[in-house]
Amino acid sequence: MTFDAKTLVHFPTGPGVYLMLGAKKKVLYIGKAKNLKVRVKQYFLPHGDGRAMIPLLTAQITSIDYIIVSSEKESLLLENTLIKKHRPKYNALLKDDKTYFSLAINHKHRWPMVRIVRYKGKPPANALYFGPFTRGYAARQTLELLRSLFPLRQCSDRELQSRCRPCILYEMKKCVAPCVSKCTKEEYATLVKQVIEFLRGHDAGIIKELHAQMETAADSLDFEKAEALLQTIHHIETTIETQRVQKAGMKDFDALGLYREADRVLITQMLFREGKLTGSYNHFFSHIAQEDTE
């Protein structure tokens, strides 16, 4: 049984992740969208999606599941989680032939920095990598956000070693100028740790640590530093959207939702692992439920 594209009229128009399923509910492809209805429709239009694998994919689809989220960033995070879990065939085919972007931190360097790298297949094992991003624009956006929050160096190793006075980024408070010893190794290491925690989604821990640093600075009457830390806290709180599907204090559990109409029942099973939504399954039953008496 092939998928009936006419059913897409009932798809939601908000952001989310869609799972294209084949025989025996096998996940064939996972994607994300700003508008689920518009994006999924493109797969079934004559010139909607020109990728060579699309006709092969759509011929095998028997159903399409979706998970609604509240923002594009949530859909990106959830898509990445689901692809790692299910390893769909058609996502793998694309991955083998695509150049990916990641943020790399050369954490073994005396003064680490964050940069964008491009690679095919697996990234080199000489740094910490965060991503991948399928678009360079998304990687650059994330890098710019990091630079606005955490003043790590942005210069090359050659420039780092040759400087005798700080550059304009230091005056703009976008670099702590390790090149001329304006910060200690320990202070810089703390910044690097915060960047790594930030990229791993541990925003709450970073904010707590920044609050402690702000209070220490205020107690020392270093009000300029305290104000800078406060601005960083506000920036993180207002610009970073962690997955709202996370549940504090609840690691691994399944949530069930039930919808009933006459003698038909739909049960949705949502899997949470390490506090994050990692999967969603729909189970349909018909001609088994008794009529409501209430």
SEVEXRO-287805 format. One record per residue (C-alpha): residue number from 1; x negated, y negated, z; residue in one letter. Coordinates in nm, 4 decimals, decimal comma, padded with zeros to 6 digits. Layout:
BEGIN
+------+----------+----------+----------+------+
! resi !        X !        Y !        Z ! resn !
+------+----------+----------+----------+------+
!  NUM !        X !        Y !        Z !    a !
...
+------+----------+----------+----------+------+
***
This chain:
BEGIN
+------+----------+----------+----------+------+
! resi !        X !        Y !        Z ! resn !
+------+----------+----------+----------+------+
!    1 !  00,0000 !  00,0000 !  00,0000 !    m !
!    2 ! -00,1483 ! -00,3328 ! -00,1081 !    t !
!    3 ! -00,0982 ! -00,6628 !  00,0674 !    f !
!    4 !  00,2028 ! -00,8730 ! -00,0318 !    d !
!    5 !  00,0757 ! -01,2296 ! -00,0739 !    a !
!    6 !  00,4321 ! -01,3615 ! -00,0409 !    k !
!    7 !  00,4098 ! -01,3050 !  00,3344 !    t !
!    8 !  00,1495 ! -01,5827 !  00,3545 !    l !
!    9 !  00,4351 ! -01,8324 !  00,3635 !    v !
!   10 !  00,4683 ! -01,7424 !  00,7316 !    h !
!   11 !  00,1006 ! -01,8035 !  00,8130 !    f !
!   12 !  00,0179 ! -02,0928 !  01,0494 !    p !
!   13 ! -00,1397 ! -02,4109 !  00,9176 !    t !
!   14 ! -00,3850 ! -02,4688 !  01,2025 !    g !
!   15 ! -00,7438 ! -02,3513 !  01,2558 !    p !
!   16 ! -00,8226 ! -01,9894 !  01,3236 !    g !
!   17 ! -00,9941 ! -01,6678 !  01,2220 !    v !
!   18 ! -00,8469 ! -01,4144 !  00,9794 !    y !
!   19 ! -00,9243 ! -01,0423 !  00,9560 !    l !
!   20 ! -00,8566 ! -00,8669 !  00,6254 !    m !
!   21 ! -00,7722 ! -00,5031 !  00,6896 !    l !
!   22 ! -00,7782 ! -00,2019 !  00,4612 !    g !
!   23 ! -00,6726 !  00,1598 !  00,4947 !    a !
!   24 ! -00,6436 !  00,2856 !  00,8529 !    k !
!   25 ! -00,6743 ! -00,0750 !  00,9750 !    k !
!   26 ! -01,0437 ! -00,0872 !  00,8874 !    k !
!   27 ! -01,1757 ! -00,4447 !  00,8963 !    v !
!   28 ! -01,2982 ! -00,5359 !  00,5471 !    l !
!   29 ! -01,3704 ! -00,9058 !  00,5853 !    y !
!   30 ! -01,3577 ! -01,1760 !  00,8534 !    i !
!   31 ! -01,3417 ! -01,5471 !  00,7849 !    g !
!   32 ! -01,2553 ! -01,8760 !  00,9522 !    k !
!   33 ! -01,0427 ! -02,1655 !  00,8346 !    a !
!   34 ! -00,9341 ! -02,5168 !  00,9231 !    k !
!   35 ! -00,5958 ! -02,4268 !  00,7758 !    n !
!   36 ! -00,5229 ! -02,0537 !  00,7829 !    l !
!   37 ! -00,2365 ! -02,0614 !  00,5330 !    k !
!   38 ! -00,4234 ! -02,2679 !  00,2728 !    v !
!   39 ! -00,7500 ! -02,0748 !  00,3034 !    r !
!   40 ! -00,6047 ! -01,7238 !  00,2895 !    v !
!   41 ! -00,3802 ! -01,8179 ! -00,0055 !    k !
!   42 ! -00,6911 ! -01,9056 ! -00,2067 !    q !
!   43 ! -00,7931 ! -01,5396 ! -00,2158 !    y !
!   44 ! -00,4805 ! -01,4544 ! -00,4144 !    f !
!   45 ! -00,4779 ! -01,7460 ! -00,6612 !    l !
!   46 ! -00,6316 ! -01,7008 ! -01,0112 !    p !
!   47 ! -00,9015 ! -01,9631 ! -00,9558 !    h !
!   48 ! -00,8808 ! -01,9984 ! -00,5787 !    g !
!   49 ! -01,2076 ! -01,8263 ! -00,4860 !    d !
!   50 ! -01,4642 ! -01,7586 ! -00,7560 !    g !
!   51 ! -01,6915 ! -01,5197 ! -00,5683 !    r !
!   52 ! -01,7532 ! -01,1964 ! -00,7586 !    a !
!   53 ! -01,6513 ! -00,9693 ! -00,4733 !    m !
!   54 ! -01,3035 ! -01,1217 ! -00,4264 !    i !
!   55 ! -01,1129 ! -00,8959 ! -00,6753 !    p !
!   56 ! -01,2674 ! -00,5881 ! -00,5128 !    l !
!   57 ! -01,1754 ! -00,7136 ! -00,1672 !    l !
!   58 ! -00,8157 ! -00,8153 ! -00,2395 !    t !
!   59 ! -00,7451 ! -00,4820 ! -00,4122 !    a !
!   60 ! -00,8189 ! -00,3014 ! -00,0850 !    q !
!   61 ! -00,6323 ! -00,5297 !  00,1571 !    i !
!   62 ! -00,3263 ! -00,3740 !  00,3206 !    t !
!   63 ! -00,2684 ! -00,6372 !  00,5905 !    s !
!   64 ! -00,4183 ! -00,9552 !  00,7322 !    i !
!   65 ! -00,4366 ! -01,0377 !  01,1011 !    d !
!   66 ! -00,5212 ! -01,3798 !  01,2377 !    y !
!   67 ! -00,6129 ! -01,5403 !  01,5680 !    i !
!   68 ! -00,5129 ! -01,9030 !  01,6220 !    i !
!   69 ! -00,7602 ! -02,1313 !  01,8008 !    v !
!   70 ! -00,7536 ! -02,4993 !  01,8923 !    s !
!   71 ! -01,0534 ! -02,6316 !  01,6970 !    s !
!   72 ! -01,2946 ! -02,5616 !  01,4125 !    e !
!   73 ! -01,5774 ! -02,4983 !  01,6557 !    k !
!   74 ! -01,3750 ! -02,2343 !  01,8371 !    e !
!   75 ! -01,3072 ! -02,0620 !  01,5047 !    s !
!   76 ! -01,6802 ! -02,0650 !  01,4249 !    l !
!   77 ! -01,7664 ! -01,9088 !  01,7609 !    l !
!   78 ! -01,4932 ! -01,6466 !  01,7381 !    l !
!   79 ! -01,5768 ! -01,5592 !  01,3763 !    e !
!   80 ! -01,9388 ! -01,4994 !  01,4722 !    n !
!   81 ! -01,8354 ! -01,2797 !  01,7668 !    t !
!   82 ! -01,5961 ! -01,0692 !  01,5587 !    l !
!   83 ! -01,8385 ! -01,0207 !  01,2694 !    i !
!   84 ! -02,1045 ! -00,8941 !  01,5090 !    k !
!   85 ! -01,8534 ! -00,6543 !  01,6610 !    k !
!   86 ! -01,6872 ! -00,5128 !  01,3483 !    h !
!   87 ! -01,9683 ! -00,5544 !  01,0900 !    r !
!   88 ! -01,7209 ! -00,5742 !  00,7986 !    p !
!   89 ! -01,8343 ! -00,4359 !  00,4642 !    k !
!   90 ! -01,7748 ! -00,7508 !  00,2622 !    y !
!   91 ! -01,9327 ! -00,9841 !  00,5164 !    n !
!   92 ! -02,2426 ! -00,7624 !  00,4989 !    a !
!   93 ! -02,2479 ! -00,7814 !  00,1183 !    l !
!   94 ! -02,2438 ! -01,1598 !  00,1351 !    l !
!   95 ! -02,5069 ! -01,1689 !  00,4081 !    k !
!   96 ! -02,7568 ! -00,9666 !  00,2050 !    d !
!   97 ! -02,7495 ! -01,2228 ! -00,0739 !    d !
!   98 ! -02,7173 ! -01,5490 !  00,1162 !    k !
!   99 ! -02,9646 ! -01,7959 !  00,2556 !    t !
!  100 ! -02,8833 ! -01,8754 !  00,6164 !    y !
!  101 ! -02,9710 ! -02,1711 !  00,8344 !    f !
!  102 ! -03,0575 ! -02,1393 !  01,2011 !    s !
!  103 ! -03,1884 ! -02,3635 !  01,4750 !    l !
!  104 ! -03,5278 ! -02,2399 !  01,5906 !    a !
!  105 ! -03,7092 ! -02,3215 !  01,9146 !    i !
!  106 ! -04,0801 ! -02,2390 !  01,9208 !    n !
!  107 ! -04,0563 ! -02,1649 !  02,2925 !    h !
!  108 ! -04,4153 ! -02,0388 !  02,3233 !    k !
!  109 ! -04,5561 ! -02,3775 !  02,2184 !    h !
!  110 ! -04,6854 ! -02,6077 !  02,4928 !    r !
!  111 ! -04,4341 ! -02,8708 !  02,3816 !    w !
!  112 ! -04,1474 ! -02,6871 !  02,2046 !    p !
!  113 ! -03,9163 ! -02,8576 !  01,9567 !    m !
!  114 ! -03,5937 ! -02,7685 !  01,7782 !    v !
!  115 ! -03,5921 ! -02,7467 !  01,4011 !    r !
!  116 ! -03,3798 ! -02,6083 !  01,1191 !    i !
!  117 ! -03,5135 ! -02,3025 !  00,9373 !    v !
!  118 ! -03,3863 ! -02,1165 !  00,6304 !    r !
!  119 ! -03,4224 ! -01,7448 !  00,5728 !    y !
!  120 ! -03,2726 ! -01,4398 !  00,4062 !    k !
!  121 ! -03,1983 ! -01,1259 !  00,6019 !    g !
!  122 ! -03,3450 ! -01,1249 !  00,9515 !    k !
!  123 ! -03,5304 ! -01,4324 !  01,0839 !    p !
!  124 ! -03,9014 ! -01,4067 !  01,1745 !    p !
!  125 ! -03,9670 ! -01,2933 !  01,5316 !    a !
!  126 ! -04,1757 ! -01,5915 !  01,6391 !    n !
!  127 ! -03,9123 ! -01,8157 !  01,7978 !    a !
!  128 ! -03,5680 ! -01,8291 !  01,9568 !    l !
!  129 ! -03,2966 ! -01,8590 !  01,6924 !    y !
!  130 ! -02,9438 ! -01,9928 !  01,7253 !    f !
!  131 ! -02,6935 ! -01,9461 !  01,4454 !    g !
!  132 ! -02,6761 ! -01,8547 !  01,1736 !    p !
!  133 ! -02,5042 ! -02,1425 !  00,9964 !    f !
!  134 ! -02,3859 ! -02,0705 !  00,6431 !    t !
!  135 ! -02,4027 ! -02,4422 !  00,5618 !    r !
!  136 ! -02,6972 ! -02,6729 !  00,6131 !    g !
!  137 ! -02,4602 ! -02,9565 !  00,7026 !    y !
!  138 ! -02,3316 ! -02,7708 !  01,0098 !    a !
!  139 ! -02,6876 ! -02,6973 !  01,1224 !    a !
!  140 ! -02,7875 ! -03,0634 !  01,0801 !    r !
!  141 ! -02,4824 ! -03,1792 !  01,2742 !    q !
!  142 ! -02,5734 ! -02,9525 !  01,5633 !    t !
!  143 ! -02,9357 ! -03,0659 !  01,5550 !    l !
!  144 ! -02,8321 ! -03,4318 !  01,5625 !    e !
!  145 ! -02,6065 ! -03,3618 !  01,8592 !    l !
!  146 ! -02,8936 ! -03,1914 !  02,0416 !    l !
!  147 ! -03,1216 ! -03,4862 !  01,9729 !    r !
!  148 ! -02,8631 ! -03,7268 !  02,1100 !    s !
!  149 ! -02,8383 ! -03,5255 !  02,4321 !    l !
!  150 ! -03,1874 ! -03,3915 !  02,4967 !    f !
!  151 ! -03,4959 ! -03,6080 !  02,4243 !    p !
!  152 ! -03,7339 ! -03,3390 !  02,2983 !    l !
!  153 ! -04,0080 ! -03,4303 !  02,0545 !    r !
!  154 ! -03,9264 ! -03,4487 !  01,6835 !    q !
!  155 ! -04,2745 ! -03,5002 !  01,5415 !    c !
!  156 ! -04,5090 ! -03,2514 !  01,3750 !    s !
!  157 ! -04,7900 ! -03,0833 !  01,5682 !    d !
!  158 ! -05,0416 ! -03,2982 !  01,3825 !    r !
!  159 ! -04,8669 ! -03,6197 !  01,4825 !    e !
!  160 ! -04,8241 ! -03,4938 !  01,8379 !    l !
!  161 ! -05,1994 ! -03,4442 !  01,8753 !    q !
!  162 ! -05,3066 ! -03,7687 !  01,7095 !    s !
!  163 ! -05,0830 ! -04,0237 !  01,8829 !    r !
!  164 ! -05,2284 ! -04,2694 !  02,1310 !    c !
!  165 ! -04,9038 ! -04,4534 !  02,2087 !    r !
!  166 ! -04,5370 ! -04,3494 !  02,1991 !    p !
!  167 ! -04,3273 ! -04,3926 !  01,8867 !    c !
!  168 ! -04,0005 ! -04,5817 !  01,8558 !    i !
!  169 ! -03,8001 ! -04,2735 !  01,9590 !    l !
!  170 ! -03,9396 ! -04,3162 !  02,3089 !    y !
!  171 ! -03,8151 ! -04,6764 !  02,3184 !    e !
!  172 ! -03,4749 ! -04,5521 !  02,1978 !    m !
!  173 ! -03,4762 ! -04,2917 !  02,4789 !    k !
!  174 ! -03,4601 ! -04,0096 !  02,2234 !    k !
!  175 ! -03,7982 ! -03,8624 !  02,3141 !    c !
!  176 ! -03,9844 ! -03,8298 !  02,6435 !    v !
!  177 ! -04,3184 ! -03,8781 !  02,4639 !    a !
!  178 ! -04,5192 ! -03,5727 !  02,5699 !    p !
!  179 ! -04,7772 ! -03,6891 !  02,3139 !    c !
!  180 ! -04,9018 ! -03,9565 !  02,5564 !    v !
!  181 ! -04,8155 ! -03,7790 !  02,8835 !    s !
!  182 ! -04,5015 ! -03,9787 !  02,9611 !    k !
!  183 ! -04,3554 ! -03,6606 !  03,1100 !    c !
!  184 ! -04,4963 ! -03,3610 !  03,2918 !    t !
!  185 ! -04,5045 ! -03,0080 !  03,1550 !    k !
!  186 ! -04,2453 ! -02,9084 !  03,4164 !    e !
!  187 ! -04,0079 ! -03,1924 !  03,3217 !    e !
!  188 ! -04,0341 ! -03,0988 !  02,9556 !    y !
!  189 ! -03,9765 ! -02,7307 !  03,0328 !    a !
!  190 ! -03,6557 ! -02,8278 !  03,2145 !    t !
!  191 ! -03,5332 ! -03,0067 !  02,9015 !    l !
!  192 ! -03,6132 ! -02,7042 !  02,6857 !    v !
!  193 ! -03,4248 ! -02,4795 !  02,9273 !    k !
!  194 ! -03,1220 ! -02,7107 !  02,9098 !    q !
!  195 ! -03,1249 ! -02,7013 !  02,5290 !    v !
!  196 ! -03,1344 ! -02,3210 !  02,5296 !    i !
!  197 ! -02,8524 ! -02,2999 !  02,7845 !    e !
!  198 ! -02,6518 ! -02,5509 !  02,5832 !    f !
!  199 ! -02,6891 ! -02,3472 !  02,2626 !    l !
!  200 ! -02,5846 ! -02,0341 !  02,4496 !    r !
!  201 ! -02,2643 ! -02,2070 !  02,5578 !    g !
!  202 ! -02,3528 ! -02,2437 !  02,9264 !    h !
!  203 ! -02,2326 ! -02,6041 !  02,9427 !    d !
!  204 ! -02,1077 ! -02,5909 !  03,3020 !    a !
!  205 ! -02,4508 ! -02,4959 !  03,4378 !    g !
!  206 ! -02,6177 ! -02,7775 !  03,2452 !    i !
!  207 ! -02,3706 ! -03,0370 !  03,3726 !    i !
!  208 ! -02,4188 ! -02,9176 !  03,7305 !    k !
!  209 ! -02,7964 ! -02,9439 !  03,6940 !    e !
!  210 ! -02,7730 ! -03,2902 !  03,5370 !    l !
!  211 ! -02,5514 ! -03,4075 !  03,8239 !    h !
!  212 ! -02,8161 ! -03,2893 !  04,0711 !    a !
!  213 ! -03,0885 ! -03,4732 !  03,8774 !    q !
!  214 ! -02,8741 ! -03,7876 !  03,8661 !    m !
!  215 ! -02,8219 ! -03,7811 !  04,2433 !    e !
!  216 ! -03,1948 ! -03,7329 !  04,3001 !    t !
!  217 ! -03,2718 ! -04,0279 !  04,0734 !    a !
!  218 ! -03,0156 ! -04,2455 !  04,2522 !    a !
!  219 ! -03,1550 ! -04,1491 !  04,5933 !    d !
!  220 ! -03,4992 ! -04,2535 !  04,4657 !    s !
!  221 ! -03,3502 ! -04,5870 !  04,3474 !    l !
!  222 ! -03,4347 ! -04,4956 !  03,9865 !    d !
!  223 ! -03,1043 ! -04,6312 !  03,8629 !    f !
!  224 ! -03,2102 ! -04,6507 !  03,4977 !    e !
!  225 ! -03,2767 ! -04,2761 !  03,4915 !    k !
!  226 ! -02,9549 ! -04,2064 !  03,6838 !    a !
!  227 ! -02,7548 ! -04,4087 !  03,4298 !    e !
!  228 ! -02,9168 ! -04,2227 !  03,1383 !    a !
!  229 ! -02,8310 ! -03,8887 !  03,2991 !    l !
!  230 ! -02,4722 ! -04,0000 !  03,3572 !    l !
!  231 ! -02,4377 ! -04,0933 !  02,9901 !    q !
!  232 ! -02,5726 ! -03,7525 !  02,8897 !    t !
!  233 ! -02,3178 ! -03,5819 !  03,1163 !    i !
!  234 ! -02,0332 ! -03,7827 !  02,9645 !    h !
!  235 ! -02,1555 ! -03,7073 !  02,6132 !    h !
!  236 ! -02,1633 ! -03,3338 !  02,6779 !    i !
!  237 ! -01,8203 ! -03,3365 !  02,8422 !    e !
!  238 ! -01,6568 ! -03,5281 !  02,5584 !    t !
!  239 ! -01,8237 ! -03,3712 !  02,2543 !    t !
!  240 ! -01,8744 ! -03,0056 !  02,3364 !    i !
!  241 ! -01,5818 ! -02,7678 !  02,3025 !    e !
!  242 ! -01,6542 ! -02,4305 !  02,4560 !    t !
!  243 ! -01,4227 ! -02,1488 !  02,3664 !    q !
!  244 ! -01,0978 ! -02,2053 !  02,5492 !    r !
!  245 ! -01,0398 ! -01,8330 !  02,5253 !    v !
!  246 ! -01,3001 ! -01,7853 !  02,7986 !    q !
!  247 ! -01,1759 ! -01,6814 !  03,1422 !    k !
!  248 ! -01,3837 ! -01,7790 !  03,4433 !    a !
!  249 ! -01,4515 ! -01,4963 !  03,6841 !    g !
!  250 ! -01,3027 ! -01,2304 !  03,4547 !    m !
!  251 ! -01,5597 ! -01,0336 !  03,2593 !    k !
!  252 ! -01,4030 ! -00,7408 !  03,0693 !    d !
!  253 ! -01,0277 ! -00,6987 !  03,0382 !    f !
!  254 ! -00,7478 ! -00,6494 !  02,7867 !    d !
!  255 ! -00,4410 ! -00,8728 !  02,7680 !    a !
!  256 ! -00,1118 ! -00,7492 !  02,6230 !    l !
!  257 !  00,1658 ! -00,9585 !  02,4750 !    g !
!  258 !  00,5062 ! -00,8208 !  02,3774 !    l !
!  259 !  00,7633 ! -00,9580 !  02,1324 !    y !
!  260 !  01,0949 ! -00,7838 !  02,0792 !    r !
!  261 !  01,3684 ! -00,8338 !  01,8230 !    e !
!  262 !  01,6603 ! -00,5895 !  01,8245 !    a !
!  263 !  01,5068 ! -00,2407 !  01,8091 !    d !
!  264 !  01,1688 ! -00,3613 !  01,6806 !    r !
!  265 !  00,8724 ! -00,4289 !  01,9051 !    v !
!  266 !  00,5370 ! -00,5972 !  01,8454 !    l !
!  267 !  00,2616 ! -00,5533 !  02,1030 !    i !
!  268 ! -00,0513 ! -00,7650 !  02,0670 !    t !
!  269 ! -00,3636 ! -00,6436 !  02,2412 !    q !
!  270 ! -00,6385 ! -00,9016 !  02,3015 !    m !
!  271 ! -00,9813 ! -00,7796 !  02,4090 !    l !
!  272 ! -01,1951 ! -00,9989 !  02,6340 !    f !
!  273 ! -01,5571 ! -00,8985 !  02,6857 !    r !
!  274 ! -01,7963 ! -01,0988 !  02,9046 !    e !
!  275 ! -01,5209 ! -01,3568 !  02,9402 !    g !
!  276 ! -01,4792 ! -01,4134 !  02,5644 !    k !
!  277 ! -01,2142 ! -01,3055 !  02,3186 !    l !
!  278 ! -01,3771 ! -01,0415 !  02,0972 !    t !
!  279 ! -01,0805 ! -00,8873 !  01,9199 !    g !
!  280 ! -00,7071 ! -00,8830 !  01,8648 !    s !
!  281 ! -00,4901 ! -00,5940 !  01,7469 !    y !
!  282 ! -00,1212 ! -00,5806 !  01,6591 !    n !
!  283 !  00,0868 ! -00,2664 !  01,7129 !    h !
!  284 !  00,4289 ! -00,2498 !  01,5446 !    f !
!  285 !  00,7078 ! -00,0147 !  01,6530 !    f !
!  286 !  01,0568 !  00,0143 !  01,5081 !    s !
!  287 !  01,3750 !  00,2066 !  01,5926 !    h !
!  288 !  01,2481 !  00,2889 !  01,9400 !    i !
!  289 !  01,3617 !  00,0049 !  02,1656 !    a !
!  290 !  01,6989 ! -00,0008 !  02,3341 !    q !
!  291 !  01,9151 ! -00,3093 !  02,3056 !    e !
!  292 !  01,8808 ! -00,5685 !  02,5821 !    d !
!  293 !  02,1662 ! -00,5601 !  02,8328 !    t !
!  294 !  02,0898 ! -00,9001 !  02,9833 !    e !
+------+----------+----------+----------+------+
***
